[in-house]
Amino acid sequence: MLVLMLCKIKIINIKEAIFSFLKEFFQPKQWFNSLVYLFAIYWIIELILKMIGLNSNPILKIGLTMLIFSTIKKKIGKWGPYITLIISSIRIIIDKSVYSLYFWKNILILIFAWGFIRSFLGGSISKLGTEIFSKEIRVKELKPGMVLSEVIQKKGKIKKES
């Protein structure tokens, strides 16, 4: 699909994709959530990998952290930041490595990489895909086999039958 998107792309689509990327990338709420989630989850992943002897593999740590980050965010929803904030507080008390510059350099790189990936996939690629692969048509013009790209709500009063 990415190759097809590149073949069908127009200059206006590129501008919109860049704008979507920047809009998504510079959201303060997303940065705070990423910091709290990654600070807590990375620590738990590190502890688990240390127990099974795979602690020296940074790519595995980052990959698992991002996978679990996405899963927790989808499953826990609005409670996620509170739970990870509690875990982060525990980490600040227990884990003395958080007081080093080396740690903060690594966690900031991880957060920046996560923000870049999240913005690229969630903002620009998603927007490009919607622009290229969908078109707006009237409900009356829908044909069998067409797939809706968004929910259609009927305006006006809804009658309930009893």
Secondary structure by P-SEA (a helix, b strand, c coil): caaaaaaaccaaaaaaaaaaaaaaaacaaaaaaaaaaaaaaaaaaaaaaaaacccccaaaaaaaaaaaaaaaaaacccaaaaaaaaaaaaaaacccccccaaaaaaaaaaaaaaaaaaaaaacaaaaaaaaccbbbbccccccccccccbbbbbccbbbbcc
